[in-house]
């Protein structure tokens, strides 16, 4: 069971590359995120992790209908989603707490 869950976690993570937009758009997104990160570090890091979370969710739901997911893939999605939620809330809190005009 644990091997199946770990394999599904790796499938979700490595499947994120298949759901990137085309090359020009991906390069544009990367440049914008780097510029934001240079000028506003915490906001840039939060946006990078939010983008990674969006790619992971797209990769998770790419297998098909949510009612036809295997138990291993569902548990892998719950584990990845939990860690993504904690990280994104932490980064959002740090971004708001350190916000300066």
Secondary structure, 3 states (H helix, E strand, C coil): CHHHHHHHHHHHHHHHHHHCCCHHHHHHHHHHHHHHHHHCHHHHHHHHHHHHHHHHHHHHHCCCCHHHCCHHHHHHHHHHHHHHHHHHHHHHHHHHHCCCC
